Amino acid sequence: MDFQRHIFYTTEYLPFATKVEIINTAFTKNTKWWVDILDCNKSFSRKEIKMSFQEIMYKFNEKCAFKIIYRRGYEIPFYGEIIFSTMGNPSYFLWIKLNEDDFFELIKLFQLIPK
């Protein structure tokens, strides 16, 4: 059986404004979202923090790492994930989970291509 556990989508070619639109669209349909911080001066582990969506979006810029992933597991339901990281110290991470149907609607809407 050919089973690729996680499928990453190409995001490098996307204009910054489209990335913002993808994040905002995903946020409106999310099943769960949260923000982590990684401060290597204190720890080498990410920790979940309380931060509003508006606050984390102020940190999003063209230098951030941006990922779109279709997560498939053996015992968990399939789901989509939209992620960005500020790539600094400290580094902030936004995680947005989408159910499978909403994820594929987003993929179709933005004509995203698997790697």
C-alpha positions as CSV (number, residue, x, y, z in Angstrom):
1,M,0.0,0.0,0.0
2,D,1.4,3.4,-1.0
3,F,0.7,5.6,1.9
4,Q,2.4,8.9,2.3
5,R,1.7,10.0,5.9
6,H,2.0,13.8,5.5
7,I,1.6,15.8,2.3
8,F,3.2,19.2,2.2
9,Y,2.0,21.9,-0.2
10,T,4.2,24.3,-2.1
11,T,4.0,27.8,-0.6
12,E,7.3,29.4,-1.7
13,Y,5.7,30.9,-4.8
14,L,2.7,32.4,-3.0
15,P,2.7,36.2,-2.6
16,F,2.6,37.4,1.0
17,A,-0.9,38.8,0.6
18,T,-2.2,35.3,-0.5
19,K,-0.5,33.7,2.6
20,V,-2.3,36.2,4.8
21,E,-5.6,35.4,3.0
22,I,-5.0,31.7,3.5
23,I,-4.4,32.1,7.2
24,N,-7.4,34.3,7.7
25,T,-9.6,31.9,5.7
26,A,-8.3,28.9,7.7
27,F,-8.9,30.7,10.9
28,T,-12.6,31.2,10.1
29,K,-13.0,27.4,9.6
30,N,-10.6,26.1,12.2
31,T,-11.3,23.2,14.5
32,K,-8.5,24.3,16.8
33,W,-5.8,26.9,16.8
34,W,-3.1,28.0,19.2
35,V,0.2,29.9,19.6
36,D,3.5,28.5,20.8
37,I,6.6,30.3,21.8
38,L,10.2,29.0,21.6
39,D,12.7,31.0,23.6
40,C,16.0,29.3,23.4
41,N,17.4,31.5,26.2
42,K,14.9,29.7,28.5
43,S,14.2,26.3,26.9
44,F,14.6,24.2,23.8
45,S,10.9,23.2,23.8
46,R,8.0,25.1,22.4
47,K,5.4,26.1,25.0
48,E,1.8,27.1,24.3
49,I,0.9,30.7,25.3
50,K,-2.2,32.8,25.4
51,M,-2.1,35.2,22.5
52,S,-5.0,36.6,20.4
53,F,-5.2,35.8,16.7
54,Q,-4.8,39.5,16.0
55,E,-1.6,39.7,18.1
56,I,0.0,36.7,16.4
57,M,-0.9,38.1,12.9
58,Y,1.0,41.3,13.7
59,K,4.1,39.1,13.9
60,F,3.5,37.5,10.5
61,N,5.8,38.9,7.8
62,E,7.5,37.9,4.6
63,K,10.5,36.4,6.5
64,C,8.3,33.9,8.4
65,A,8.3,30.2,7.6
66,F,4.9,29.2,6.2
67,K,3.6,25.6,5.8
68,I,0.5,23.9,4.7
69,I,0.3,20.2,5.5
70,Y,-2.3,17.4,5.1
71,R,-1.7,15.2,8.1
72,R,-2.6,11.5,7.8
73,G,-2.1,9.0,10.6
74,Y,-3.0,5.5,11.3
75,E,-5.1,6.1,14.4
76,I,-6.0,9.8,14.2
77,P,-8.5,11.4,11.8
78,F,-7.0,13.1,8.7
79,Y,-6.7,16.9,9.1
80,G,-5.1,19.9,7.5
81,E,-2.7,22.2,9.2
82,I,-1.7,25.8,8.4
83,I,1.5,26.9,10.3
84,F,3.8,29.8,10.4
85,S,6.9,30.5,12.5
86,T,8.6,33.9,13.0
87,M,12.0,32.2,13.0
88,G,13.6,34.4,15.6
89,N,14.5,34.2,19.2
90,P,12.0,34.1,20.7
91,S,10.2,32.4,17.8
92,Y,6.4,32.4,17.7
93,F,4.3,29.7,16.0
94,L,0.7,29.8,14.9
95,W,-1.0,26.5,14.4
96,I,-4.4,26.2,12.7
97,K,-6.1,22.8,12.3
98,L,-8.9,22.2,9.8
99,N,-11.1,19.2,9.3
100,E,-10.5,17.3,6.1
101,D,-13.4,18.8,4.1
102,D,-12.6,22.4,5.0
103,F,-8.9,21.8,4.3
104,F,-9.6,20.5,0.8
105,E,-11.9,23.4,0.1
106,L,-9.0,25.7,1.0
107,I,-6.7,23.8,-1.2
108,K,-9.1,24.1,-4.1
109,L,-9.9,27.8,-3.4
110,F,-6.2,28.8,-3.5
111,Q,-5.2,26.2,-6.2
112,L,-2.5,24.8,-3.9
113,I,-0.1,22.2,-5.3
114,P,1.3,19.2,-3.3
115,K,5.1,19.0,-3.3
